[in-house]
Amino acid sequence: MIDFRSDTVTKPSAEMLQAMIHAELGDDVYGDDPSVNALEARMAKMSGFAAAMIVNSGTQSNLCALLAHCQRGEEYIVGQGYHTYLYEAGGAAVLGSVVPQPIAVQTSGELAFADIAAVIKEDDSHFAKSTLLSLENSHCGKVIPLDYFAKARNFAIQHKLKIHLDGARIFNALTAINLQLKDICQYVDSISICFSKGLGTPMGSVLCGSQEFINRARRIRKMVGGGTRQAGIIAKAMDYALDHNIDRLQIDHANAVLLADLLKENNKLTITTPQTNMVYIDLDASIDGTLLAKLLLAQGIQISAGQNLRLVTHLNISTADIIYTADTIKDCLQLF
């Protein structure tokens, strides 16, 4: 099956599994898992922060970050379509009494500074206290450039805000604009990085920030059930991914562009040229998106059904798979 639903569907390679099998282990809750400690030290160095913490998922990482930055009754400003607001079950509000203040996301994936400024609350007992700005890179496959983060830092200082970056696919963004992790992290107060998407691990994310921040986040991780024992099994997979699966993200990006190019001349499809590994396709009203998904599934291609499609390339999809998929989609469209 060629699975375009998400890059979360990737499976660990045989080599990654071998690295996991041979991981040196301890008890991470006691702080003595050597594989976890090494991975956290490596990520702290890569990001330029003082500390890092391994967590089970991107949602857990973002939750720990939001609750470590904000007290009860404080608010974080966030994009209406950003993951930390829309796709994490309202965890910060439900579990931490932290108030989300969503605003519109620009077509570029950025938040307009005028829109952010408009919702920052006065220091008044009637209002939640504006404490944190939560950003995202990449957002829906769109890359937020470095100069935006430089401006965001100046804006945040002016308005006494901290910045958390949901960098679930940050290495896709960095690959697209040829930057290092430190280049982005110098402008934010914390970053969450997911390894179970384009980097191909079976689970796991990392939260990076100051030592004081990570100490608070570690307590919250324990509180929400994220303190794991022999987590070195996952840390070793993440370590393998850093060595082998970052540079190859260029292949996923190239495959996304190839798929878009092979399909863009069809007048029943409206396609945006991908910046990273996501191809967005709007179907003509004459096409039944649910039926199209069923037809493709019968040919060994899995997508999420709808009139607005997102096809995600990843390490388990080859260039040959891209060509086969494009040809199959063209064949299926002739039935409408």
Helices and strands as residue ranges (DSSP letters): E 2-3, G 7-9, H 14-21, H 34-47, E 51-55, H 58-69, E 74-79, H 83-86, H 91-96, E 99-103, H 113-119, E 129-136, H 146-159, E 162-167, H 170-177, H 181-185, E 190-194, E 205-209, H 211-223, H 232-244, H 249-263, E 269-272, E 278-283, H 289-298, E 301-302, E 308-312, H 319-333
